[in-house]
Amino acid sequence: MKRYIYIVVLIIFCAFSWFYVIRDYKTGESEYLRFMKDAQVSYDKKIFDDAEEKYKKALLKKPNDKNALFGLAKTYFSLEKYEDAVASCKKILEKDPKNQEITIFEAKCLQSGGKYRESIDLLSKVEQSKQVKNMILDMKSKYSLMYFKVKFPKNWDVCSPPTLHLAVLAENENAVAYNSKGKRFAHGKSTYLGPVSDDGELFPAIDDGQWCFVDKDGKRRLVPDNEYEFLGPFCKGFAVVKKNGKFGYIDREFNEYSIDYENAYNFADGNAIVKDEGKIKIIDTEFNVIKETEYTAVVADEYGYTNHFGVSVFIKDGTAFLCNPLGENVTKFSADLIGLPAAKDSPIEFKRGDKYGFVNPNDGKIILEPKYEEAKAFSQGLAPIKQDGKWGFIDISGNQIVEPSFSFIGTVSEEGTAFVQNEAGYALLTFYYLSK
């Protein structure tokens, strides 16, 4: 008999327990729905502080609830609490990582908080809808301009090698250099300033009418006894010189080597290119000819570099060939003109007829067909192009990132900056999504 009594008591206890559980659940559910409804009303009325409080109370009833978290994220966004909004989105994505709506909203929060790079990285992981593509293009097109107070002449020369990203300018009658952050270097009394040497310290310069080397402060550091017609930067211990109409090399002690070439170019990877007896030859640091090519010319940048990131361009019979630094046309690509890379593994410009396009320097495959008036090599995923007489930027898909509106544009540095010129003057352009 006692056994049955125990069973009856147990049944009654369980019944009461379930009653309270169901009652509490219904009460909690009711309060959750009430808080959610009140929060939405406040949100619609743009009383965002009250909406925030109500969504938080709803989350106390249902922790990590997707609808409450998303409502709270949108409220934070309206309150310009972008980091809190991102945190709410991340909580949803922990359980639902493929939710495209939440991912796009998180990217929007990151963008509004100025974190363009993170936003673009996030958007690259979702389906590339028109909305997503437009968001990415919009962020890529955001930039600022920092104008220089001094006045410069029309020419604006960017130093090589490209990784140093220094610009050499003229300030009144003197030359100065600026780095990719806009910091001023070598502001002495030189009337000419060449590219910085590979040690990042010395600049070939014309100071008081004499060729010499100056430091970052514009002070003379190396002054030759001989009179030279030209000095290049030191590369691998040697600098190109011109003397009595001939080219050759000097070391840092101004010892002269083989000053009898028709032309000579900077050393890179232990080799240099020279022109001798009408032929392009490759020499080593002992000035021995290691290869005599079939070419009659080589493409060099403004400062005598023929090797950019392991890519060189040689010329024969008016045709340019995409080669390695030893003159081997491994890609089998040729054009009327071919440029040199501004960044490793990035597309370079080429010209066929009167239009420019872009080619992959590693395999010779065309990236963008020729359609631009002028173009410069890609760097940081962007390339300067000229249309209707003005310069702008495109991305690697050919999308217009910056409308052609500048009279000059340089390549983009690793800092996300580029030197530009418009009707207002010279400036340093900074892309927000690339800026560090």
LOKOL-489426 format. One record per residue (C-alpha): residue in one letter; chain; residue number from 1; x, y, z. Coordinates in steps of 0.5 Angstrom, whole numbers, plus 2048, in hexadecimal, padded with zeros to 3 digits. Layout:
BEGIN
+----+----+-----+-----+-----+-----+
: aa : ch :   i :  c1 :  c2 :  c3 :
+----+----+-----+-----+-----+-----+
:  a :  A : NUM :   X :   Y :   Z :
...
+----+----+-----+-----+-----+-----+
This chain:
BEGIN
+----+----+-----+-----+-----+-----+
: aa : ch :   i :  c1 :  c2 :  c3 :
+----+----+-----+-----+-----+-----+
:  m :  A :   1 : 800 : 800 : 800 :
:  k :  A :   2 : 806 : 805 : 802 :
:  r :  A :   3 : 809 : 803 : 7FB :
:  y :  A :   4 : 802 : 806 : 7F7 :
:  i :  A :   5 : 802 : 80C : 7FC :
:  y :  A :   6 : 80A : 80E : 7FA :
:  i :  A :   7 : 808 : 80D : 7F3 :
:  v :  A :   8 : 802 : 812 : 7F3 :
:  v :  A :   9 : 806 : 817 : 7F7 :
:  l :  A :  10 : 80B : 816 : 7F2 :
:  i :  A :  11 : 806 : 818 : 7EC :
:  i :  A :  12 : 803 : 81E : 7F0 :
:  f :  A :  13 : 80A : 820 : 7F1 :
:  c :  A :  14 : 80C : 820 : 7EA :
:  a :  A :  15 : 806 : 823 : 7E8 :
:  f :  A :  16 : 807 : 829 : 7EC :
:  s :  A :  17 : 80E : 829 : 7E9 :
:  w :  A :  18 : 80C : 829 : 7E2 :
:  f :  A :  19 : 806 : 82E : 7E4 :
:  y :  A :  20 : 80C : 833 : 7E6 :
:  v :  A :  21 : 810 : 832 : 7E1 :
:  i :  A :  22 : 80B : 833 : 7DC :
:  r :  A :  23 : 808 : 839 : 7DF :
:  d :  A :  24 : 810 : 83C : 7E0 :
:  y :  A :  25 : 811 : 83A : 7D8 :
:  k :  A :  26 : 80A : 83E : 7D6 :
:  t :  A :  27 : 80C : 844 : 7DB :
:  g :  A :  28 : 813 : 844 : 7D8 :
:  e :  A :  29 : 810 : 843 : 7D1 :
:  s :  A :  30 : 80B : 849 : 7D2 :
:  e :  A :  31 : 810 : 84E : 7D5 :
:  y :  A :  32 : 815 : 84C : 7CF :
:  l :  A :  33 : 810 : 84E : 7CA :
:  r :  A :  34 : 80E : 854 : 7CE :
:  f :  A :  35 : 815 : 857 : 7CE :
:  m :  A :  36 : 816 : 855 : 7C7 :
:  k :  A :  37 : 80F : 859 : 7C5 :
:  d :  A :  38 : 811 : 85F : 7CA :
:  a :  A :  39 : 818 : 85F : 7C7 :
:  q :  A :  40 : 816 : 85F : 7C0 :
:  v :  A :  41 : 811 : 865 : 7C1 :
:  s :  A :  42 : 816 : 869 : 7C4 :
:  y :  A :  43 : 81B : 867 : 7BF :
:  d :  A :  44 : 816 : 869 : 7B9 :
:  k :  A :  45 : 815 : 870 : 7BD :
:  k :  A :  46 : 81C : 871 : 7BD :
:  i :  A :  47 : 81D : 870 : 7C5 :
:  f :  A :  48 : 823 : 86C : 7C4 :
:  d :  A :  49 : 825 : 86C : 7CC :
:  d :  A :  50 : 81E : 869 : 7CE :
:  a :  A :  51 : 81F : 864 : 7C8 :
:  e :  A :  52 : 826 : 862 : 7CB :
:  e :  A :  53 : 823 : 861 : 7D2 :
:  k :  A :  54 : 81D : 85D : 7CF :
:  y :  A :  55 : 821 : 859 : 7CB :
:  k :  A :  56 : 826 : 857 : 7D0 :
:  k :  A :  57 : 820 : 855 : 7D5 :
:  a :  A :  58 : 81E : 851 : 7CF :
:  l :  A :  59 : 825 : 84D : 7CF :
:  l :  A :  60 : 824 : 84C : 7D7 :
:  k :  A :  61 : 81E : 848 : 7D5 :
:  k :  A :  62 : 821 : 845 : 7CF :
:  p :  A :  63 : 829 : 845 : 7CF :
:  n :  A :  64 : 82C : 845 : 7C8 :
:  d :  A :  65 : 825 : 846 : 7C5 :
:  k :  A :  66 : 826 : 847 : 7BE :
:  n :  A :  67 : 821 : 84C : 7BD :
:  a :  A :  68 : 822 : 850 : 7C3 :
:  l :  A :  69 : 82A : 850 : 7C1 :
:  f :  A :  70 : 828 : 853 : 7BA :
:  g :  A :  71 : 823 : 858 : 7BD :
:  l :  A :  72 : 829 : 85A : 7C2 :
:  a :  A :  73 : 82E : 85A : 7BD :
:  k :  A :  74 : 82A : 85F : 7B8 :
:  t :  A :  75 : 828 : 863 : 7BF :
:  y :  A :  76 : 830 : 864 : 7C0 :
:  f :  A :  77 : 831 : 866 : 7B9 :
:  s :  A :  78 : 82C : 86B : 7B9 :
:  l :  A :  79 : 82F : 86E : 7C0 :
:  e :  A :  80 : 836 : 86D : 7BC :
:  k :  A :  81 : 839 : 868 : 7C1 :
:  y :  A :  82 : 83C : 864 : 7BB :
:  e :  A :  83 : 840 : 860 : 7BF :
:  d :  A :  84 : 83A : 85E : 7C3 :
:  a :  A :  85 : 836 : 85C : 7BD :
:  v :  A :  86 : 83C : 858 : 7BA :
:  a :  A :  87 : 83C : 854 : 7C1 :
:  s :  A :  88 : 835 : 853 : 7C0 :
:  c :  A :  89 : 835 : 850 : 7B9 :
:  k :  A :  90 : 83B : 84C : 7BB :
:  k :  A :  91 : 837 : 848 : 7C0 :
:  i :  A :  92 : 832 : 847 : 7BB :
:  l :  A :  93 : 837 : 844 : 7B6 :
:  e :  A :  94 : 83A : 83F : 7BB :
:  k :  A :  95 : 834 : 83B : 7BB :
:  d :  A :  96 : 832 : 83D : 7B3 :
:  p :  A :  97 : 839 : 83E : 7B0 :
:  k :  A :  98 : 836 : 83E : 7A9 :
:  n :  A :  99 : 830 : 844 : 7AA :
:  q :  A : 100 : 832 : 848 : 7A5 :
:  e :  A : 101 : 82D : 84E : 7A7 :
:  i :  A : 102 : 830 : 84E : 7AE :
:  t :  A : 103 : 837 : 84E : 7AB :
:  i :  A : 104 : 836 : 854 : 7A6 :
:  f :  A : 105 : 833 : 858 : 7AC :
:  e :  A : 106 : 839 : 856 : 7B0 :
:  a :  A : 107 : 83D : 859 : 7AA :
:  k :  A : 108 : 839 : 85F : 7AA :
:  c :  A : 109 : 83A : 860 : 7B1 :
:  l :  A : 110 : 842 : 85F : 7B0 :
:  q :  A : 111 : 842 : 864 : 7AA :
:  s :  A : 112 : 83E : 86A : 7AE :
:  g :  A : 113 : 843 : 869 : 7B3 :
:  g :  A : 114 : 849 : 86A : 7AF :
:  k :  A : 115 : 84B : 863 : 7AE :
:  y :  A : 116 : 84B : 863 : 7A7 :
:  r :  A : 117 : 850 : 85D : 7A6 :
:  e :  A : 118 : 84D : 859 : 7AB :
:  s :  A : 119 : 846 : 85A : 7A7 :
:  i :  A : 120 : 848 : 858 : 7A0 :
:  d :  A : 121 : 84C : 852 : 7A3 :
:  l :  A : 122 : 845 : 850 : 7A6 :
:  l :  A : 123 : 841 : 851 : 7A0 :
:  s :  A : 124 : 846 : 84D : 79C :
:  k :  A : 125 : 843 : 847 : 79F :
:  v :  A : 126 : 83C : 848 : 79D :
:  e :  A : 127 : 838 : 847 : 797 :
:  q :  A : 128 : 83B : 84D : 792 :
:  s :  A : 129 : 834 : 850 : 791 :
:  k :  A : 130 : 833 : 857 : 78E :
:  q :  A : 131 : 832 : 85A : 795 :
:  v :  A : 132 : 838 : 856 : 797 :
:  k :  A : 133 : 83C : 859 : 791 :
:  n :  A : 134 : 83A : 860 : 792 :
:  m :  A : 135 : 83C : 860 : 799 :
:  i :  A : 136 : 843 : 85E : 798 :
:  l :  A : 137 : 844 : 863 : 792 :
:  d :  A : 138 : 841 : 868 : 796 :
:  m :  A : 139 : 846 : 867 : 79C :
:  k :  A : 140 : 84C : 866 : 797 :
:  s :  A : 141 : 84A : 86D : 794 :
:  k :  A : 142 : 84B : 871 : 79B :
:  y :  A : 143 : 851 : 875 : 79B :
:  s :  A : 144 : 854 : 87B : 79E :
:  l :  A : 145 : 858 : 880 : 79B :
:  m :  A : 146 : 85E : 884 : 79F :
:  y :  A : 147 : 860 : 88A : 79B :
:  f :  A : 148 : 867 : 88C : 79C :
:  k :  A : 149 : 868 : 894 : 79E :
:  v :  A : 150 : 86E : 895 : 799 :
:  k :  A : 151 : 86E : 896 : 792 :
:  f :  A : 152 : 871 : 891 : 78D :
:  p :  A : 153 : 872 : 891 : 786 :
:  k :  A : 154 : 86E : 88C : 781 :
:  n :  A : 155 : 873 : 886 : 781 :
:  w :  A : 156 : 872 : 881 : 787 :
:  d :  A : 157 : 877 : 87C : 787 :
:  v :  A : 158 : 876 : 875 : 78B :
:  c :  A : 159 : 87C : 872 : 78D :
:  s :  A : 160 : 87E : 86B : 78C :
:  p :  A : 161 : 87F : 865 : 78F :
:  p :  A : 162 : 877 : 865 : 78F :
:  t :  A : 163 : 877 : 862 : 796 :
:  l :  A : 164 : 87A : 869 : 799 :
:  h :  A : 165 : 875 : 86D : 797 :
:  l :  A : 166 : 878 : 874 : 797 :
:  a :  A : 167 : 876 : 87A : 793 :
:  v :  A : 168 : 87B : 87F : 790 :
:  l :  A : 169 : 879 : 886 : 78F :
:  a :  A : 170 : 87B : 88D : 78E :
:  e :  A : 171 : 87A : 892 : 793 :
:  n :  A : 172 : 87B : 899 : 790 :
:  e :  A : 173 : 882 : 898 : 78E :
:  n :  A : 174 : 884 : 892 : 792 :
:  a :  A : 175 : 882 : 88B : 792 :
:  v :  A : 176 : 87F : 887 : 798 :
:  a :  A : 177 : 87D : 880 : 799 :
:  y :  A : 178 : 876 : 87D : 79C :
:  n :  A : 179 : 875 : 876 : 79F :
:  s :  A : 180 : 86E : 873 : 79E :
:  k :  A : 181 : 86C : 876 : 7A4 :
:  g :  A : 182 : 86D : 87D : 7A2 :
:  k :  A : 183 : 873 : 87E : 7A6 :
:  r :  A : 184 : 878 : 882 : 7A3 :
:  f :  A : 185 : 880 : 880 : 7A2 :
:  a :  A : 186 : 886 : 883 : 79F :
:  h :  A : 187 : 884 : 88A : 7A0 :
:  g :  A : 188 : 88A : 88D : 79E :
:  k :  A : 189 : 88D : 892 : 799 :
:  s :  A : 190 : 88D : 88D : 793 :
:  t :  A : 191 : 88B : 88F : 78D :
:  y :  A : 192 : 88A : 888 : 78B :
:  l :  A : 193 : 888 : 882 : 78F :
:  g :  A : 194 : 889 : 87A : 78C :
:  p :  A : 195 : 886 : 874 : 78F :
:  v :  A : 196 : 888 : 872 : 796 :
:  s :  A : 197 : 88E : 86C : 796 :
:  d :  A : 198 : 88C : 865 : 798 :
:  d :  A : 199 : 88E : 866 : 79F :
:  g :  A : 200 : 888 : 86C : 79F :
:  e :  A : 201 : 88D : 871 : 7A2 :
:  l :  A : 202 : 891 : 874 : 79C :
:  f :  A : 203 : 88E : 878 : 796 :
:  p :  A : 204 : 892 : 87A : 790 :
:  a :  A : 205 : 891 : 882 : 78F :
:  i :  A : 206 : 894 : 888 : 78C :
:  d :  A : 207 : 896 : 88D : 792 :
:  d :  A : 208 : 899 : 894 : 790 :
:  g :  A : 209 : 89A : 891 : 789 :
:  q :  A : 210 : 89E : 88B : 78B :
:  w :  A : 211 : 89C : 884 : 78B :
:  c :  A : 212 : 89C : 880 : 791 :
:  f :  A : 213 : 898 : 87C : 796 :
:  v :  A : 214 : 894 : 87F : 79C :
:  d :  A : 215 : 890 : 87C : 7A2 :
:  k :  A : 216 : 889 : 87D : 7A4 :
:  d :  A : 217 : 88A : 884 : 7A7 :
:  g :  A : 218 : 88D : 886 : 7A0 :
:  k :  A : 219 : 895 : 886 : 7A3 :
:  r :  A : 220 : 89A : 884 : 79F :
:  r :  A : 221 : 89D : 87D : 7A1 :
:  l :  A : 222 : 8A1 : 87B : 79B :
:  v :  A : 223 : 8A4 : 880 : 796 :
:  p :  A : 224 : 8A9 : 87E : 790 :
:  d :  A : 225 : 8AF : 881 : 78E :
:  n :  A : 226 : 8AD : 880 : 786 :
:  e :  A : 227 : 8A8 : 884 : 783 :
:  y :  A : 228 : 8A2 : 87F : 780 :
:  e :  A : 229 : 89D : 881 : 77C :
:  f :  A : 230 : 898 : 87C : 77F :
:  l :  A : 231 : 898 : 878 : 786 :
:  g :  A : 232 : 893 : 872 : 787 :
:  p :  A : 233 : 891 : 86F : 78E :
:  f :  A : 234 : 895 : 86A : 791 :
:  c :  A : 235 : 893 : 863 : 790 :
:  k :  A : 236 : 896 : 85D : 792 :
:  g :  A : 237 : 89C : 861 : 794 :
:  f :  A : 238 : 89D : 864 : 78D :
:  a :  A : 239 : 89A : 86B : 78A :
:  v :  A : 240 : 899 : 86C : 782 :
:  v :  A : 241 : 89D : 872 : 780 :
:  k :  A : 242 : 89E : 876 : 77A :
:  k :  A : 243 : 8A5 : 879 : 778 :
:  n :  A : 244 : 8A7 : 87C : 771 :
:  g :  A : 245 : 8A1 : 87A : 76E :
:  k :  A : 246 : 8A2 : 873 : 770 :
:  f :  A : 247 : 89E : 86E : 776 :
:  g :  A : 248 : 8A1 : 86A : 77B :
:  y :  A : 249 : 8A2 : 869 : 782 :
:  i :  A : 250 : 8A5 : 86B : 789 :
:  d :  A : 251 : 8A5 : 868 : 790 :
:  r :  A : 252 : 8A4 : 86C : 796 :
:  e :  A : 253 : 8AC : 86E : 796 :
:  f :  A : 254 : 8AB : 871 : 78F :
:  n :  A : 255 : 8AF : 86C : 78C :
:  e :  A : 256 : 8AD : 86B : 785 :
:  y :  A : 257 : 8AB : 865 : 781 :
:  s :  A : 258 : 8AA : 864 : 779 :
:  i :  A : 259 : 8A8 : 86B : 777 :
:  d :  A : 260 : 8A7 : 86A : 770 :
:  y :  A : 261 : 8A0 : 867 : 76F :
:  e :  A : 262 : 89B : 86B : 76A :
:  n :  A : 263 : 896 : 86A : 770 :
:  a :  A : 264 : 896 : 867 : 777 :
:  y :  A : 265 : 891 : 865 : 77C :
:  n :  A : 266 : 890 : 863 : 783 :
:  f :  A : 267 : 892 : 85D : 786 :
:  a :  A : 268 : 88D : 858 : 789 :
:  d :  A : 269 : 88E : 851 : 78B :
:  g :  A : 270 : 895 : 851 : 78A :
:  n :  A : 271 : 895 : 853 : 783 :
:  a :  A : 272 : 894 : 859 : 77E :
:  i :  A : 273 : 892 : 85B : 777 :
:  v :  A : 274 : 897 : 85F : 773 :
:  k :  A : 275 : 896 : 861 : 76C :
:  d :  A : 276 : 89D : 860 : 768 :
:  e :  A : 277 : 89E : 860 : 760 :
:  g :  A : 278 : 897 : 861 : 75F :
:  k :  A : 279 : 895 : 85B : 763 :
:  i :  A : 280 : 892 : 859 : 76A :
:  k :  A : 281 : 896 : 855 : 76E :
:  i :  A : 282 : 896 : 853 : 775 :
:  i :  A : 283 : 89C : 853 : 77A :
:  d :  A : 284 : 89E : 851 : 781 :
:  t :  A : 285 : 8A1 : 855 : 787 :
:  e :  A : 286 : 8A8 : 853 : 784 :
:  f :  A : 287 : 8A5 : 857 : 77E :
:  n :  A : 288 : 8A6 : 851 : 779 :
:  v :  A : 289 : 8A1 : 84F : 774 :
:  i :  A : 290 : 89D : 849 : 776 :
:  k :  A : 291 : 898 : 84A : 770 :
:  e :  A : 292 : 897 : 84E : 76A :
:  t :  A : 293 : 890 : 84E : 767 :
:  e :  A : 294 : 88D : 84F : 761 :
:  y :  A : 295 : 889 : 855 : 763 :
:  t :  A : 296 : 88B : 85D : 761 :
:  a :  A : 297 : 888 : 860 : 767 :
:  v :  A : 298 : 885 : 85F : 76E :
:  v :  A : 299 : 87F : 862 : 772 :
:  a :  A : 300 : 882 : 866 : 778 :
:  d :  A : 301 : 87E : 86B : 77D :
:  e :  A : 302 : 880 : 872 : 77E :
:  y :  A : 303 : 885 : 870 : 782 :
:  g :  A : 304 : 889 : 86A : 77F :
:  y :  A : 305 : 886 : 864 : 782 :
:  t :  A : 306 : 884 : 85F : 77D :
:  n :  A : 307 : 882 : 859 : 781 :
:  h :  A : 308 : 87C : 85A : 785 :
:  f :  A : 309 : 87A : 854 : 78A :
:  g :  A : 310 : 87E : 84F : 785 :
:  v :  A : 311 : 87A : 852 : 77F :
:  s :  A : 312 : 87E : 856 : 779 :
:  v :  A : 313 : 87C : 858 : 772 :
:  f :  A : 314 : 881 : 858 : 76C :
:  i :  A : 315 : 880 : 85B : 765 :
:  k :  A : 316 : 881 : 858 : 75E :
:  d :  A : 317 : 87F : 85B : 757 :
:  g :  A : 318 : 87A : 860 : 75B :
:  t :  A : 319 : 877 : 85A : 75F :
:  a :  A : 320 : 877 : 85A : 766 :
:  f :  A : 321 : 878 : 853 : 769 :
:  l :  A : 322 : 876 : 851 : 770 :
:  c :  A : 323 : 87C : 84D : 773 :
:  n :  A : 324 : 87F : 84B : 779 :
:  p :  A : 325 : 886 : 84F : 77B :
:  l :  A : 326 : 88A : 84B : 777 :
:  g :  A : 327 : 886 : 84C : 771 :
:  e :  A : 328 : 882 : 846 : 770 :
:  n :  A : 329 : 87B : 847 : 76D :
:  v :  A : 330 : 878 : 841 : 772 :
:  t :  A : 331 : 871 : 844 : 771 :
:  k :  A : 332 : 871 : 845 : 769 :
:  f :  A : 333 : 86E : 84B : 76A :
:  s :  A : 334 : 86F : 852 : 766 :
:  a :  A : 335 : 86C : 858 : 764 :
:  d :  A : 336 : 86E : 85F : 762 :
:  l :  A : 337 : 870 : 862 : 769 :
:  i :  A : 338 : 870 : 85E : 770 :
:  g :  A : 339 : 871 : 861 : 776 :
:  l :  A : 340 : 874 : 85E : 77D :
:  p :  A : 341 : 871 : 85C : 783 :
:  a :  A : 342 : 86F : 861 : 789 :
:  a :  A : 343 : 86E : 85B : 78D :
:  k :  A : 344 : 870 : 853 : 78E :
:  d :  A : 345 : 86B : 84F : 789 :
:  s :  A : 346 : 867 : 855 : 787 :
:  p :  A : 347 : 864 : 856 : 780 :
:  i :  A : 348 : 868 : 85B : 77C :
:  e :  A : 349 : 866 : 860 : 776 :
:  f :  A : 350 : 867 : 85E : 76F :
:  k :  A : 351 : 866 : 862 : 769 :
:  r :  A : 352 : 863 : 85F : 762 :
:  g :  A : 353 : 861 : 865 : 75D :
:  d :  A : 354 : 85F : 86B : 760 :
:  k :  A : 355 : 85C : 868 : 766 :
:  y :  A : 356 : 85F : 865 : 76D :
:  g :  A : 357 : 85D : 85E : 771 :
:  f :  A : 358 : 85F : 85A : 776 :
:  v :  A : 359 : 863 : 853 : 776 :
:  n :  A : 360 : 865 : 84E : 77C :
:  p :  A : 361 : 86D : 84F : 77C :
:  n :  A : 362 : 86E : 848 : 77E :
:  d :  A : 363 : 86A : 844 : 778 :
:  g :  A : 364 : 869 : 849 : 773 :
:  k :  A : 365 : 861 : 848 : 774 :
:  i :  A : 366 : 85D : 84F : 772 :
:  i :  A : 367 : 859 : 851 : 778 :
:  l :  A : 368 : 856 : 857 : 775 :
:  e :  A : 369 : 856 : 858 : 76D :
:  p :  A : 370 : 858 : 85F : 76B :
:  k :  A : 371 : 853 : 865 : 76B :
:  y :  A : 372 : 857 : 86A : 76F :
:  e :  A : 373 : 85A : 870 : 76D :
:  e :  A : 374 : 860 : 86F : 772 :
:  a :  A : 375 : 861 : 86A : 777 :
:  k :  A : 376 : 866 : 869 : 77D :
:  a :  A : 377 : 867 : 862 : 780 :
:  f :  A : 378 : 863 : 85F : 786 :
:  s :  A : 379 : 865 : 860 : 78D :
:  q :  A : 380 : 861 : 85E : 793 :
:  g :  A : 381 : 85B : 85C : 78E :
:  l :  A : 382 : 85B : 863 : 78B :
:  a :  A : 383 : 85D : 866 : 785 :
:  p :  A : 384 : 85E : 86D : 782 :
:  i :  A : 385 : 85A : 86E : 77B :
:  k :  A : 386 : 859 : 874 : 777 :
:  q :  A : 387 : 852 : 875 : 773 :
:  d :  A : 388 : 850 : 87B : 770 :
:  g :  A : 389 : 857 : 87F : 772 :
:  k :  A : 390 : 856 : 87D : 779 :
:  w :  A : 391 : 859 : 878 : 77E :
:  g :  A : 392 : 855 : 874 : 783 :
:  f :  A : 393 : 855 : 86D : 786 :
:  i :  A : 394 : 852 : 866 : 784 :
:  d :  A : 395 : 852 : 85F : 788 :
:  i :  A : 396 : 855 : 859 : 785 :
:  s :  A : 397 : 84E : 857 : 782 :
:  g :  A : 398 : 84E : 85E : 77E :
:  n :  A : 399 : 849 : 861 : 783 :
:  q :  A : 400 : 84A : 869 : 784 :
:  i :  A : 401 : 84C : 86A : 78B :
:  v :  A : 402 : 84E : 871 : 78A :
:  e :  A : 403 : 84B : 875 : 784 :
:  p :  A : 404 : 850 : 878 : 780 :
:  s :  A : 405 : 851 : 87F : 782 :
:  f :  A : 406 : 858 : 880 : 784 :
:  s :  A : 407 : 85E : 883 : 77F :
:  f :  A : 408 : 863 : 87E : 782 :
:  i :  A : 409 : 862 : 878 : 786 :
:  g :  A : 410 : 868 : 874 : 789 :
:  t :  A : 411 : 867 : 86C : 78B :
:  v :  A : 412 : 864 : 86A : 792 :
:  s :  A : 413 : 869 : 869 : 797 :
:  e :  A : 414 : 869 : 863 : 79D :
:  e :  A : 415 : 866 : 869 : 7A1 :
:  g :  A : 416 : 860 : 86A : 79D :
:  t :  A : 417 : 863 : 870 : 79A :
:  a :  A : 418 : 864 : 873 : 793 :
:  f :  A : 419 : 867 : 87A : 791 :
:  v :  A : 420 : 862 : 87E : 78D :
:  q :  A : 421 : 861 : 885 : 78A :
:  n :  A : 422 : 85A : 889 : 788 :
:  e :  A : 423 : 858 : 890 : 787 :
:  a :  A : 424 : 859 : 891 : 78E :
:  g :  A : 425 : 861 : 88F : 78E :
:  y :  A : 426 : 865 : 889 : 791 :
:  a :  A : 427 : 862 : 884 : 796 :
:  l :  A : 428 : 863 : 87D : 799 :
:  l :  A : 429 : 85D : 879 : 798 :
:  t :  A : 430 : 85B : 874 : 79D :
:  f :  A : 431 : 856 : 86E : 79C :
:  y :  A : 432 : 853 : 86D : 7A3 :
:  y :  A : 433 : 852 : 865 : 7A1 :
:  l :  A : 434 : 859 : 864 : 7A0 :
:  s :  A : 435 : 85C : 869 : 7A5 :
:  k :  A : 436 : 860 : 866 : 7AB :
+----+----+-----+-----+-----+-----+
